[in-house]
């Protein structure tokens, strides 16, 4: 019988480089990463961490299908934590439409986006927001997951519609516009 070949995740095998100003603390499944921008904590399942000189290598606990899947995921989640506390993450959104605007009130945003009422959105604690011209939001955070979910929730308040493009969209998002109905306009009755 041939030996079973153990295949590890190519992403998971790559070591995560640790910058000089970042400290890592591993206690069982709990990992704490502290850097110049802040501190992040996370509980990991299915992986272990080995600290080497200036890097951390992630190893799977077992060689099952789910164990191998958690290997690459665990490594990328850890890398995102390290990058978050050193550089941080940023998402930009634009509010597009006649009369559409945003106001910042403390840690909450007030949206006037074409409804009969204003929509209030409270930002999570890890999110900082900078508002430009009342229509451009710049969200920053050290936690990539929380930032992405917050930006998606804000966009979901009034997603861009395909006819005029009104709504809330990411700054780099392209909205395909439909032509709309044109038959019957300007025609004469017989």
PyMOL commands that place a pseudoatom at each C-alpha (Angstrom):
pseudoatom trace, name=CA, resn=UNK, resi=1, chain=A, elem=C, hetatm=0, pos=[0.000, 0.000, 0.000]
pseudoatom trace, name=CA, resn=UNK, resi=2, chain=A, elem=C, hetatm=0, pos=[1.192, 3.495, -0.802]
pseudoatom trace, name=CA, resn=UNK, resi=3, chain=A, elem=C, hetatm=0, pos=[1.606, 6.049, 1.932]
pseudoatom trace, name=CA, resn=UNK, resi=4, chain=A, elem=C, hetatm=0, pos=[-1.075, 8.710, 2.132]
pseudoatom trace, name=CA, resn=UNK, resi=5, chain=A, elem=C, hetatm=0, pos=[0.382, 12.040, 1.136]
pseudoatom trace, name=CA, resn=UNK, resi=6, chain=A, elem=C, hetatm=0, pos=[-0.307, 14.844, 3.626]
pseudoatom trace, name=CA, resn=UNK, resi=7, chain=A, elem=C, hetatm=0, pos=[-1.269, 17.999, 1.792]
pseudoatom trace, name=CA, resn=UNK, resi=8, chain=A, elem=C, hetatm=0, pos=[-1.086, 21.213, 3.768]
pseudoatom trace, name=CA, resn=UNK, resi=9, chain=A, elem=C, hetatm=0, pos=[-2.632, 24.486, 2.745]
pseudoatom trace, name=CA, resn=UNK, resi=10, chain=A, elem=C, hetatm=0, pos=[-0.227, 26.583, 0.687]
pseudoatom trace, name=CA, resn=UNK, resi=11, chain=A, elem=C, hetatm=0, pos=[-1.626, 29.704, 2.332]
pseudoatom trace, name=CA, resn=UNK, resi=12, chain=A, elem=C, hetatm=0, pos=[-1.412, 28.155, 5.797]
pseudoatom trace, name=CA, resn=UNK, resi=13, chain=A, elem=C, hetatm=0, pos=[2.234, 27.100, 5.434]
pseudoatom trace, name=CA, resn=UNK, resi=14, chain=A, elem=C, hetatm=0, pos=[3.461, 30.654, 4.815]
pseudoatom trace, name=CA, resn=UNK, resi=15, chain=A, elem=C, hetatm=0, pos=[4.802, 32.247, 8.016]
pseudoatom trace, name=CA, resn=UNK, resi=16, chain=A, elem=C, hetatm=0, pos=[3.309, 35.546, 9.200]
pseudoatom trace, name=CA, resn=UNK, resi=17, chain=A, elem=C, hetatm=0, pos=[6.036, 38.183, 9.617]
pseudoatom trace, name=CA, resn=UNK, resi=18, chain=A, elem=C, hetatm=0, pos=[5.731, 40.115, 12.881]
pseudoatom trace, name=CA, resn=UNK, resi=19, chain=A, elem=C, hetatm=0, pos=[6.811, 43.797, 12.804]
pseudoatom trace, name=CA, resn=UNK, resi=20, chain=A, elem=C, hetatm=0, pos=[9.058, 45.080, 15.601]
pseudoatom trace, name=CA, resn=UNK, resi=21, chain=A, elem=C, hetatm=0, pos=[6.333, 47.072, 17.410]
pseudoatom trace, name=CA, resn=UNK, resi=22, chain=A, elem=C, hetatm=0, pos=[3.846, 44.157, 17.592]
pseudoatom trace, name=CA, resn=UNK, resi=23, chain=A, elem=C, hetatm=0, pos=[3.562, 41.757, 20.547]
pseudoatom trace, name=CA, resn=UNK, resi=24, chain=A, elem=C, hetatm=0, pos=[1.823, 38.382, 20.358]
pseudoatom trace, name=CA, resn=UNK, resi=25, chain=A, elem=C, hetatm=0, pos=[0.382, 36.444, 23.318]
pseudoatom trace, name=CA, resn=UNK, resi=26, chain=A, elem=C, hetatm=0, pos=[-0.934, 32.897, 22.787]
pseudoatom trace, name=CA, resn=UNK, resi=27, chain=A, elem=C, hetatm=0, pos=[-2.846, 31.134, 25.587]
pseudoatom trace, name=CA, resn=UNK, resi=28, chain=A, elem=C, hetatm=0, pos=[-4.392, 27.911, 24.349]
pseudoatom trace, name=CA, resn=UNK, resi=29, chain=A, elem=C, hetatm=0, pos=[-6.896, 28.864, 21.642]
pseudoatom trace, name=CA, resn=UNK, resi=30, chain=A, elem=C, hetatm=0, pos=[-6.861, 32.582, 22.553]
pseudoatom trace, name=CA, resn=UNK, resi=31, chain=A, elem=C, hetatm=0, pos=[-4.509, 34.901, 20.665]
pseudoatom trace, name=CA, resn=UNK, resi=32, chain=A, elem=C, hetatm=0, pos=[-3.879, 38.557, 21.547]
pseudoatom trace, name=CA, resn=UNK, resi=33, chain=A, elem=C, hetatm=0, pos=[-2.107, 40.893, 19.127]
pseudoatom trace, name=CA, resn=UNK, resi=34, chain=A, elem=C, hetatm=0, pos=[-1.070, 44.346, 20.319]
pseudoatom trace, name=CA, resn=UNK, resi=35, chain=A, elem=C, hetatm=0, pos=[0.477, 47.029, 18.148]
pseudoatom trace, name=CA, resn=UNK, resi=36, chain=A, elem=C, hetatm=0, pos=[0.762, 50.784, 17.651]
pseudoatom trace, name=CA, resn=UNK, resi=37, chain=A, elem=C, hetatm=0, pos=[-2.901, 51.196, 16.575]
pseudoatom trace, name=CA, resn=UNK, resi=38, chain=A, elem=C, hetatm=0, pos=[-4.517, 49.024, 19.250]
pseudoatom trace, name=CA, resn=UNK, resi=39, chain=A, elem=C, hetatm=0, pos=[-5.169, 45.547, 20.575]
pseudoatom trace, name=CA, resn=UNK, resi=40, chain=A, elem=C, hetatm=0, pos=[-7.146, 42.651, 19.040]
pseudoatom trace, name=CA, resn=UNK, resi=41, chain=A, elem=C, hetatm=0, pos=[-8.159, 39.333, 20.592]
pseudoatom trace, name=CA, resn=UNK, resi=42, chain=A, elem=C, hetatm=0, pos=[-9.559, 36.231, 18.905]
pseudoatom trace, name=CA, resn=UNK, resi=43, chain=A, elem=C, hetatm=0, pos=[-10.224, 32.579, 19.716]
pseudoatom trace, name=CA, resn=UNK, resi=44, chain=A, elem=C, hetatm=0, pos=[-8.973, 30.144, 17.075]
pseudoatom trace, name=CA, resn=UNK, resi=45, chain=A, elem=C, hetatm=0, pos=[-10.189, 26.565, 16.640]
pseudoatom trace, name=CA, resn=UNK, resi=46, chain=A, elem=C, hetatm=0, pos=[-8.320, 23.812, 14.837]
pseudoatom trace, name=CA, resn=UNK, resi=47, chain=A, elem=C, hetatm=0, pos=[-4.879, 25.471, 14.687]
pseudoatom trace, name=CA, resn=UNK, resi=48, chain=A, elem=C, hetatm=0, pos=[-1.831, 26.014, 16.872]
pseudoatom trace, name=CA, resn=UNK, resi=49, chain=A, elem=C, hetatm=0, pos=[0.733, 28.813, 16.721]
pseudoatom trace, name=CA, resn=UNK, resi=50, chain=A, elem=C, hetatm=0, pos=[4.507, 28.457, 16.826]
pseudoatom trace, name=CA, resn=UNK, resi=51, chain=A, elem=C, hetatm=0, pos=[6.543, 31.603, 17.428]
pseudoatom trace, name=CA, resn=UNK, resi=52, chain=A, elem=C, hetatm=0, pos=[9.893, 31.777, 15.610]
pseudoatom trace, name=CA, resn=UNK, resi=53, chain=A, elem=C, hetatm=0, pos=[12.359, 34.628, 15.143]
pseudoatom trace, name=CA, resn=UNK, resi=54, chain=A, elem=C, hetatm=0, pos=[10.293, 37.538, 13.835]
pseudoatom trace, name=CA, resn=UNK, resi=55, chain=A, elem=C, hetatm=0, pos=[7.507, 35.303, 12.523]
pseudoatom trace, name=CA, resn=UNK, resi=56, chain=A, elem=C, hetatm=0, pos=[4.641, 33.046, 13.563]
pseudoatom trace, name=CA, resn=UNK, resi=57, chain=A, elem=C, hetatm=0, pos=[3.863, 29.739, 11.829]
pseudoatom trace, name=CA, resn=UNK, resi=58, chain=A, elem=C, hetatm=0, pos=[0.335, 28.314, 11.985]
pseudoatom trace, name=CA, resn=UNK, resi=59, chain=A, elem=C, hetatm=0, pos=[-0.081, 24.514, 12.185]
pseudoatom trace, name=CA, resn=UNK, resi=60, chain=A, elem=C, hetatm=0, pos=[-3.291, 22.462, 11.838]
pseudoatom trace, name=CA, resn=UNK, resi=61, chain=A, elem=C, hetatm=0, pos=[-4.328, 20.296, 14.792]
pseudoatom trace, name=CA, resn=UNK, resi=62, chain=A, elem=C, hetatm=0, pos=[-5.377, 17.370, 12.601]
pseudoatom trace, name=CA, resn=UNK, resi=63, chain=A, elem=C, hetatm=0, pos=[-5.211, 16.276, 8.981]
pseudoatom trace, name=CA, resn=UNK, resi=64, chain=A, elem=C, hetatm=0, pos=[-8.936, 15.908, 8.390]
pseudoatom trace, name=CA, resn=UNK, resi=65, chain=A, elem=C, hetatm=0, pos=[-10.672, 17.857, 5.649]
pseudoatom trace, name=CA, resn=UNK, resi=66, chain=A, elem=C, hetatm=0, pos=[-12.007, 20.444, 8.120]
pseudoatom trace, name=CA, resn=UNK, resi=67, chain=A, elem=C, hetatm=0, pos=[-8.630, 20.660, 9.851]
pseudoatom trace, name=CA, resn=UNK, resi=68, chain=A, elem=C, hetatm=0, pos=[-6.907, 21.496, 6.586]
pseudoatom trace, name=CA, resn=UNK, resi=69, chain=A, elem=C, hetatm=0, pos=[-9.595, 24.064, 5.765]
pseudoatom trace, name=CA, resn=UNK, resi=70, chain=A, elem=C, hetatm=0, pos=[-9.082, 25.777, 9.126]
pseudoatom trace, name=CA, resn=UNK, resi=71, chain=A, elem=C, hetatm=0, pos=[-5.316, 25.902, 8.527]
pseudoatom trace, name=CA, resn=UNK, resi=72, chain=A, elem=C, hetatm=0, pos=[-5.378, 28.532, 5.753]
pseudoatom trace, name=CA, resn=UNK, resi=73, chain=A, elem=C, hetatm=0, pos=[-8.310, 30.381, 7.345]
pseudoatom trace, name=CA, resn=UNK, resi=74, chain=A, elem=C, hetatm=0, pos=[-6.571, 30.601, 10.728]
pseudoatom trace, name=CA, resn=UNK, resi=75, chain=A, elem=C, hetatm=0, pos=[-3.366, 31.894, 9.155]
pseudoatom trace, name=CA, resn=UNK, resi=76, chain=A, elem=C, hetatm=0, pos=[-5.188, 34.614, 7.187]
pseudoatom trace, name=CA, resn=UNK, resi=77, chain=A, elem=C, hetatm=0, pos=[-7.284, 35.709, 10.170]
pseudoatom trace, name=CA, resn=UNK, resi=78, chain=A, elem=C, hetatm=0, pos=[-4.083, 35.992, 12.218]
pseudoatom trace, name=CA, resn=UNK, resi=79, chain=A, elem=C, hetatm=0, pos=[-2.335, 37.947, 9.422]
pseudoatom trace, name=CA, resn=UNK, resi=80, chain=A, elem=C, hetatm=0, pos=[-5.324, 40.323, 9.262]
pseudoatom trace, name=CA, resn=UNK, resi=81, chain=A, elem=C, hetatm=0, pos=[-4.981, 40.950, 13.005]
pseudoatom trace, name=CA, resn=UNK, resi=82, chain=A, elem=C, hetatm=0, pos=[-1.271, 41.769, 12.664]
pseudoatom trace, name=CA, resn=UNK, resi=83, chain=A, elem=C, hetatm=0, pos=[-1.883, 44.073, 9.693]
pseudoatom trace, name=CA, resn=UNK, resi=84, chain=A, elem=C, hetatm=0, pos=[-4.805, 45.732, 11.481]
pseudoatom trace, name=CA, resn=UNK, resi=85, chain=A, elem=C, hetatm=0, pos=[-2.808, 46.760, 14.551]
pseudoatom trace, name=CA, resn=UNK, resi=86, chain=A, elem=C, hetatm=0, pos=[0.115, 48.038, 12.443]
pseudoatom trace, name=CA, resn=UNK, resi=87, chain=A, elem=C, hetatm=0, pos=[-1.452, 49.660, 9.337]
pseudoatom trace, name=CA, resn=UNK, resi=88, chain=A, elem=C, hetatm=0, pos=[-5.232, 49.448, 9.805]
pseudoatom trace, name=CA, resn=UNK, resi=89, chain=A, elem=C, hetatm=0, pos=[-7.995, 49.100, 7.223]
pseudoatom trace, name=CA, resn=UNK, resi=90, chain=A, elem=C, hetatm=0, pos=[-10.122, 51.630, 5.343]
pseudoatom trace, name=CA, resn=UNK, resi=91, chain=A, elem=C, hetatm=0, pos=[-13.415, 51.554, 3.397]
pseudoatom trace, name=CA, resn=UNK, resi=92, chain=A, elem=C, hetatm=0, pos=[-14.931, 54.518, 1.555]
pseudoatom trace, name=CA, resn=UNK, resi=93, chain=A, elem=C, hetatm=0, pos=[-18.616, 54.993, 0.735]
pseudoatom trace, name=CA, resn=UNK, resi=94, chain=A, elem=C, hetatm=0, pos=[-20.450, 57.637, -1.294]
pseudoatom trace, name=CA, resn=UNK, resi=95, chain=A, elem=C, hetatm=0, pos=[-24.050, 58.769, -0.811]
pseudoatom trace, name=CA, resn=UNK, resi=96, chain=A, elem=C, hetatm=0, pos=[-25.414, 59.668, -4.252]
pseudoatom trace, name=CA, resn=UNK, resi=97, chain=A, elem=C, hetatm=0, pos=[-28.765, 61.302, -4.955]
pseudoatom trace, name=CA, resn=UNK, resi=98, chain=A, elem=C, hetatm=0, pos=[-30.475, 64.695, -4.998]
pseudoatom trace, name=CA, resn=UNK, resi=99, chain=A, elem=C, hetatm=0, pos=[-30.948, 65.784, -1.400]
pseudoatom trace, name=CA, resn=UNK, resi=100, chain=A, elem=C, hetatm=0, pos=[-29.144, 62.713, -0.012]
pseudoatom trace, name=CA, resn=UNK, resi=101, chain=A, elem=C, hetatm=0, pos=[-26.742, 63.526, 2.818]
pseudoatom trace, name=CA, resn=UNK, resi=102, chain=A, elem=C, hetatm=0, pos=[-25.177, 62.232, 6.016]
pseudoatom trace, name=CA, resn=UNK, resi=103, chain=A, elem=C, hetatm=0, pos=[-24.630, 63.931, 9.383]
pseudoatom trace, name=CA, resn=UNK, resi=104, chain=A, elem=C, hetatm=0, pos=[-22.374, 62.729, 12.171]
pseudoatom trace, name=CA, resn=UNK, resi=105, chain=A, elem=C, hetatm=0, pos=[-23.790, 62.908, 15.708]
pseudoatom trace, name=CA, resn=UNK, resi=106, chain=A, elem=C, hetatm=0, pos=[-21.299, 61.466, 18.184]
pseudoatom trace, name=CA, resn=UNK, resi=107, chain=A, elem=C, hetatm=0, pos=[-20.720, 57.809, 17.254]
pseudoatom trace, name=CA, resn=UNK, resi=108, chain=A, elem=C, hetatm=0, pos=[-23.909, 57.718, 15.143]
pseudoatom trace, name=CA, resn=UNK, resi=109, chain=A, elem=C, hetatm=0, pos=[-24.676, 58.636, 11.549]
pseudoatom trace, name=CA, resn=UNK, resi=110, chain=A, elem=C, hetatm=0, pos=[-27.944, 60.282, 10.441]
pseudoatom trace, name=CA, resn=UNK, resi=111, chain=A, elem=C, hetatm=0, pos=[-28.828, 59.503, 6.843]
pseudoatom trace, name=CA, resn=UNK, resi=112, chain=A, elem=C, hetatm=0, pos=[-31.264, 61.506, 4.714]
pseudoatom trace, name=CA, resn=UNK, resi=113, chain=A, elem=C, hetatm=0, pos=[-31.612, 59.066, 1.819]
pseudoatom trace, name=CA, resn=UNK, resi=114, chain=A, elem=C, hetatm=0, pos=[-35.013, 59.637, 0.258]
pseudoatom trace, name=CA, resn=UNK, resi=115, chain=A, elem=C, hetatm=0, pos=[-37.254, 58.116, 2.925]
pseudoatom trace, name=CA, resn=UNK, resi=116, chain=A, elem=C, hetatm=0, pos=[-39.943, 60.027, 4.820]
pseudoatom trace, name=CA, resn=UNK, resi=117, chain=A, elem=C, hetatm=0, pos=[-37.717, 59.821, 7.907]
pseudoatom trace, name=CA, resn=UNK, resi=118, chain=A, elem=C, hetatm=0, pos=[-34.022, 60.015, 8.736]
pseudoatom trace, name=CA, resn=UNK, resi=119, chain=A, elem=C, hetatm=0, pos=[-32.218, 56.715, 9.225]
pseudoatom trace, name=CA, resn=UNK, resi=120, chain=A, elem=C, hetatm=0, pos=[-29.928, 56.483, 12.268]
pseudoatom trace, name=CA, resn=UNK, resi=121, chain=A, elem=C, hetatm=0, pos=[-26.947, 54.125, 12.232]
pseudoatom trace, name=CA, resn=UNK, resi=122, chain=A, elem=C, hetatm=0, pos=[-24.779, 53.628, 15.343]
pseudoatom trace, name=CA, resn=UNK, resi=123, chain=A, elem=C, hetatm=0, pos=[-21.160, 52.781, 14.528]
pseudoatom trace, name=CA, resn=UNK, resi=124, chain=A, elem=C, hetatm=0, pos=[-19.435, 49.961, 16.470]
pseudoatom trace, name=CA, resn=UNK, resi=125, chain=A, elem=C, hetatm=0, pos=[-16.741, 50.944, 18.986]
pseudoatom trace, name=CA, resn=UNK, resi=126, chain=A, elem=C, hetatm=0, pos=[-13.807, 49.848, 16.773]
pseudoatom trace, name=CA, resn=UNK, resi=127, chain=A, elem=C, hetatm=0, pos=[-14.910, 52.011, 13.811]
pseudoatom trace, name=CA, resn=UNK, resi=128, chain=A, elem=C, hetatm=0, pos=[-13.819, 55.618, 13.234]
pseudoatom trace, name=CA, resn=UNK, resi=129, chain=A, elem=C, hetatm=0, pos=[-15.608, 57.697, 10.619]
pseudoatom trace, name=CA, resn=UNK, resi=130, chain=A, elem=C, hetatm=0, pos=[-14.530, 60.798, 8.739]
pseudoatom trace, name=CA, resn=UNK, resi=131, chain=A, elem=C, hetatm=0, pos=[-17.244, 62.653, 6.825]
pseudoatom trace, name=CA, resn=UNK, resi=132, chain=A, elem=C, hetatm=0, pos=[-16.444, 64.870, 3.820]
pseudoatom trace, name=CA, resn=UNK, resi=133, chain=A, elem=C, hetatm=0, pos=[-18.934, 67.177, 2.072]
pseudoatom trace, name=CA, resn=UNK, resi=134, chain=A, elem=C, hetatm=0, pos=[-21.858, 65.421, 3.729]
pseudoatom trace, name=CA, resn=UNK, resi=135, chain=A, elem=C, hetatm=0, pos=[-21.845, 62.660, 1.116]
pseudoatom trace, name=CA, resn=UNK, resi=136, chain=A, elem=C, hetatm=0, pos=[-18.472, 60.863, 1.386]
pseudoatom trace, name=CA, resn=UNK, resi=137, chain=A, elem=C, hetatm=0, pos=[-17.781, 58.500, 4.305]
pseudoatom trace, name=CA, resn=UNK, resi=138, chain=A, elem=C, hetatm=0, pos=[-14.320, 57.194, 5.163]
pseudoatom trace, name=CA, resn=UNK, resi=139, chain=A, elem=C, hetatm=0, pos=[-14.482, 54.331, 7.677]
pseudoatom trace, name=CA, resn=UNK, resi=140, chain=A, elem=C, hetatm=0, pos=[-11.278, 53.116, 9.352]
pseudoatom trace, name=CA, resn=UNK, resi=141, chain=A, elem=C, hetatm=0, pos=[-10.649, 50.325, 11.831]
pseudoatom trace, name=CA, resn=UNK, resi=142, chain=A, elem=C, hetatm=0, pos=[-8.076, 47.852, 13.081]
pseudoatom trace, name=CA, resn=UNK, resi=143, chain=A, elem=C, hetatm=0, pos=[-10.539, 44.945, 12.697]
pseudoatom trace, name=CA, resn=UNK, resi=144, chain=A, elem=C, hetatm=0, pos=[-11.054, 44.002, 9.033]
pseudoatom trace, name=CA, resn=UNK, resi=145, chain=A, elem=C, hetatm=0, pos=[-14.095, 41.823, 9.727]
pseudoatom trace, name=CA, resn=UNK, resi=146, chain=A, elem=C, hetatm=0, pos=[-16.007, 44.449, 11.715]
pseudoatom trace, name=CA, resn=UNK, resi=147, chain=A, elem=C, hetatm=0, pos=[-15.121, 47.141, 9.156]
pseudoatom trace, name=CA, resn=UNK, resi=148, chain=A, elem=C, hetatm=0, pos=[-16.340, 45.102, 6.200]
pseudoatom trace, name=CA, resn=UNK, resi=149, chain=A, elem=C, hetatm=0, pos=[-19.603, 44.153, 7.920]
pseudoatom trace, name=CA, resn=UNK, resi=150, chain=A, elem=C, hetatm=0, pos=[-20.267, 47.758, 9.010]
pseudoatom trace, name=CA, resn=UNK, resi=151, chain=A, elem=C, hetatm=0, pos=[-19.656, 49.077, 5.490]
pseudoatom trace, name=CA, resn=UNK, resi=152, chain=A, elem=C, hetatm=0, pos=[-22.003, 46.414, 4.077]
pseudoatom trace, name=CA, resn=UNK, resi=153, chain=A, elem=C, hetatm=0, pos=[-24.694, 47.304, 6.639]
pseudoatom trace, name=CA, resn=UNK, resi=154, chain=A, elem=C, hetatm=0, pos=[-24.428, 51.018, 5.753]
pseudoatom trace, name=CA, resn=UNK, resi=155, chain=A, elem=C, hetatm=0, pos=[-24.628, 50.224, 2.015]
pseudoatom trace, name=CA, resn=UNK, resi=156, chain=A, elem=C, hetatm=0, pos=[-27.665, 48.044, 2.736]
pseudoatom trace, name=CA, resn=UNK, resi=157, chain=A, elem=C, hetatm=0, pos=[-29.600, 51.015, 4.124]
pseudoatom trace, name=CA, resn=UNK, resi=158, chain=A, elem=C, hetatm=0, pos=[-30.182, 52.197, 0.526]
pseudoatom trace, name=CA, resn=UNK, resi=159, chain=A, elem=C, hetatm=0, pos=[-28.349, 50.094, -2.060]
pseudoatom trace, name=CA, resn=UNK, resi=160, chain=A, elem=C, hetatm=0, pos=[-27.768, 51.841, -5.408]
pseudoatom trace, name=CA, resn=UNK, resi=161, chain=A, elem=C, hetatm=0, pos=[-30.689, 51.404, -7.779]
pseudoatom trace, name=CA, resn=UNK, resi=162, chain=A, elem=C, hetatm=0, pos=[-30.002, 50.574, -11.438]
pseudoatom trace, name=CA, resn=UNK, resi=163, chain=A, elem=C, hetatm=0, pos=[-31.952, 53.361, -13.182]
pseudoatom trace, name=CA, resn=UNK, resi=164, chain=A, elem=C, hetatm=0, pos=[-30.574, 56.601, -11.743]
pseudoatom trace, name=CA, resn=UNK, resi=165, chain=A, elem=C, hetatm=0, pos=[-27.788, 55.168, -9.562]
pseudoatom trace, name=CA, resn=UNK, resi=166, chain=A, elem=C, hetatm=0, pos=[-29.145, 56.778, -6.391]
pseudoatom trace, name=CA, resn=UNK, resi=167, chain=A, elem=C, hetatm=0, pos=[-28.199, 55.228, -3.072]
pseudoatom trace, name=CA, resn=UNK, resi=168, chain=A, elem=C, hetatm=0, pos=[-25.145, 54.348, -0.993]
pseudoatom trace, name=CA, resn=UNK, resi=169, chain=A, elem=C, hetatm=0, pos=[-22.237, 52.661, -2.764]
pseudoatom trace, name=CA, resn=UNK, resi=170, chain=A, elem=C, hetatm=0, pos=[-18.565, 51.909, -2.229]
pseudoatom trace, name=CA, resn=UNK, resi=171, chain=A, elem=C, hetatm=0, pos=[-16.341, 54.592, -3.764]
pseudoatom trace, name=CA, resn=UNK, resi=172, chain=A, elem=C, hetatm=0, pos=[-14.752, 52.134, -6.196]
pseudoatom trace, name=CA, resn=UNK, resi=173, chain=A, elem=C, hetatm=0, pos=[-18.051, 50.371, -7.050]
pseudoatom trace, name=CA, resn=UNK, resi=174, chain=A, elem=C, hetatm=0, pos=[-19.371, 50.586, -10.606]
pseudoatom trace, name=CA, resn=UNK, resi=175, chain=A, elem=C, hetatm=0, pos=[-23.180, 50.524, -10.882]
pseudoatom trace, name=CA, resn=UNK, resi=176, chain=A, elem=C, hetatm=0, pos=[-24.510, 49.307, -14.221]
pseudoatom trace, name=CA, resn=UNK, resi=177, chain=A, elem=C, hetatm=0, pos=[-27.352, 51.548, -15.275]
pseudoatom trace, name=CA, resn=UNK, resi=178, chain=A, elem=C, hetatm=0, pos=[-30.402, 50.322, -17.150]
pseudoatom trace, name=CA, resn=UNK, resi=179, chain=A, elem=C, hetatm=0, pos=[-31.991, 52.305, -19.973]
pseudoatom trace, name=CA, resn=UNK, resi=180, chain=A, elem=C, hetatm=0, pos=[-35.513, 52.345, -18.545]
pseudoatom trace, name=CA, resn=UNK, resi=181, chain=A, elem=C, hetatm=0, pos=[-38.735, 52.658, -20.523]
pseudoatom trace, name=CA, resn=UNK, resi=182, chain=A, elem=C, hetatm=0, pos=[-38.694, 54.984, -23.496]
pseudoatom trace, name=CA, resn=UNK, resi=183, chain=A, elem=C, hetatm=0, pos=[-41.722, 53.800, -25.503]
pseudoatom trace, name=CA, resn=UNK, resi=184, chain=A, elem=C, hetatm=0, pos=[-44.794, 56.025, -25.260]
pseudoatom trace, name=CA, resn=UNK, resi=185, chain=A, elem=C, hetatm=0, pos=[-42.942, 59.242, -24.460]
pseudoatom trace, name=CA, resn=UNK, resi=186, chain=A, elem=C, hetatm=0, pos=[-43.572, 62.006, -26.952]
pseudoatom trace, name=CA, resn=UNK, resi=187, chain=A, elem=C, hetatm=0, pos=[-45.728, 59.829, -29.173]
pseudoatom trace, name=CA, resn=UNK, resi=188, chain=A, elem=C, hetatm=0, pos=[-49.054, 60.960, -30.597]
pseudoatom trace, name=CA, resn=UNK, resi=189, chain=A, elem=C, hetatm=0, pos=[-52.333, 59.165, -30.090]
pseudoatom trace, name=CA, resn=UNK, resi=190, chain=A, elem=C, hetatm=0, pos=[-54.036, 57.876, -33.220]
for i in range(1, 190): cmd.bond("trace and resi %d" % i, "trace and resi %d" % (i + 1))
show_as sticks, trace
zoom trace
